[in-house]
Amino acid sequence: METGQLEERAVRTGASLAFAAQGRRHGEEAVQAYKAAKNAFTGYSHKSGEEKVDTLADALIKLLDGLIATRRQIGSVSGQLTLI
């Protein structure tokens, strides 16, 4: 193999590993956000009407943060697959 081909292979491998690490990180961020949204409902039944609305808004924001992290994870995996 030529030196150029070896360098390209090394660059592709490194980029693929970087995308994999990004995908994992974004996946972990998504799980944390989903768990935070789920935990927002702890003690939900004992709250007043206004507190329930605030809790729902907080849980919705955390859920949306999780969806954004999931989208980023998909982008990282797509980038990784593009290199193959």
ZIDA-V293357 format. One record per residue. N is the residue number from 1. RES is the residue in three letters. PHI is phi in whole degrees, 0 to 359 (999 if undefined). OMEGA is omega in whole degrees, 0 to 359 (NA if undefined). D_LAST is the distance of its C-alpha to the last C-alpha in whole Angstrom. Layout:
# ZIDA-V293357
n->N res->RES phi->PHI omega->OMEGA d_last->D_LAST
n->N res->RES phi->PHI omega->OMEGA d_last->D_LAST
This chain:
# ZIDA-V293357
n->1 res->MET phi->999 omega->177 d_last->18
n->2 res->GLU phi->281 omega->180 d_last->19
n->3 res->THR phi->299 omega->179 d_last->19
n->4 res->GLY phi->299 omega->179 d_last->17
n->5 res->GLN phi->292 omega->178 d_last->14
n->6 res->LEU phi->295 omega->179 d_last->15
n->7 res->GLU phi->296 omega->179 d_last->15
n->8 res->GLU phi->297 omega->179 d_last->12
n->9 res->ARG phi->297 omega->179 d_last->10
n->10 res->ALA phi->296 omega->179 d_last->12
n->11 res->VAL phi->295 omega->179 d_last->12
n->12 res->ARG phi->298 omega->179 d_last->8
n->13 res->THR phi->297 omega->179 d_last->9
n->14 res->GLY phi->298 omega->179 d_last->12
n->15 res->ALA phi->294 omega->179 d_last->10
n->16 res->SER phi->296 omega->178 d_last->8
n->17 res->LEU phi->295 omega->178 d_last->11
n->18 res->ALA phi->295 omega->177 d_last->13
n->19 res->PHE phi->296 omega->178 d_last->12
n->20 res->ALA phi->297 omega->179 d_last->12
n->21 res->ALA phi->295 omega->177 d_last->16
n->22 res->GLN phi->298 omega->180 d_last->17
n->23 res->GLY phi->300 omega->179 d_last->16
n->24 res->ARG phi->296 omega->180 d_last->18
n->25 res->ARG phi->299 omega->179 d_last->21
n->26 res->HIS phi->294 omega->177 d_last->21
n->27 res->GLY phi->297 omega->178 d_last->21
n->28 res->GLU phi->294 omega->176 d_last->24
n->29 res->GLU phi->298 omega->180 d_last->26
n->30 res->ALA phi->296 omega->180 d_last->25
n->31 res->VAL phi->299 omega->179 d_last->27
n->32 res->GLN phi->299 omega->181 d_last->30
n->33 res->ALA phi->293 omega->179 d_last->31
n->34 res->TYR phi->295 omega->178 d_last->31
n->35 res->LYS phi->294 omega->178 d_last->33
n->36 res->ALA phi->296 omega->178 d_last->35
n->37 res->ALA phi->296 omega->179 d_last->36
n->38 res->LYS phi->295 omega->181 d_last->37
n->39 res->ASN phi->290 omega->179 d_last->39
n->40 res->ALA phi->298 omega->183 d_last->41
n->41 res->PHE phi->271 omega->178 d_last->43
n->42 res->THR phi->297 omega->182 d_last->44
n->43 res->GLY phi->73 omega->184 d_last->48
n->44 res->TYR phi->301 omega->186 d_last->48
n->45 res->SER phi->292 omega->182 d_last->51
n->46 res->HIS phi->267 omega->183 d_last->53
n->47 res->LYS phi->266 omega->177 d_last->52
n->48 res->SER phi->284 omega->181 d_last->54
n->49 res->GLY phi->302 omega->180 d_last->53
n->50 res->GLU phi->294 omega->178 d_last->52
n->51 res->GLU phi->295 omega->178 d_last->50
n->52 res->LYS phi->294 omega->178 d_last->48
n->53 res->VAL phi->296 omega->178 d_last->47
n->54 res->ASP phi->298 omega->179 d_last->46
n->55 res->THR phi->295 omega->178 d_last->44
n->56 res->LEU phi->297 omega->179 d_last->42
n->57 res->ALA phi->296 omega->179 d_last->41
n->58 res->ASP phi->297 omega->180 d_last->40
n->59 res->ALA phi->296 omega->179 d_last->38
n->60 res->LEU phi->294 omega->178 d_last->37
n->61 res->ILE phi->298 omega->179 d_last->36
n->62 res->LYS phi->295 omega->177 d_last->34
n->63 res->LEU phi->297 omega->178 d_last->32
n->64 res->LEU phi->295 omega->175 d_last->31
n->65 res->ASP phi->299 omega->177 d_last->30
n->66 res->GLY phi->296 omega->179 d_last->28
n->67 res->LEU phi->294 omega->177 d_last->26
n->68 res->ILE phi->296 omega->179 d_last->25
n->69 res->ALA phi->296 omega->177 d_last->23
n->70 res->THR phi->296 omega->178 d_last->22
n->71 res->ARG phi->298 omega->177 d_last->21
n->72 res->ARG phi->296 omega->178 d_last->19
n->73 res->GLN phi->298 omega->178 d_last->17
n->74 res->ILE phi->299 omega->178 d_last->16
n->75 res->GLY phi->298 omega->179 d_last->15
n->76 res->SER phi->295 omega->179 d_last->13
n->77 res->VAL phi->294 omega->177 d_last->11
n->78 res->SER phi->298 omega->177 d_last->10
n->79 res->GLY phi->298 omega->178 d_last->9
n->80 res->GLN phi->296 omega->181 d_last->7
n->81 res->LEU phi->292 omega->180 d_last->5
n->82 res->THR phi->296 omega->182 d_last->6
n->83 res->LEU phi->285 omega->185 d_last->4
n->84 res->ILE phi->284 omega->NA d_last->0
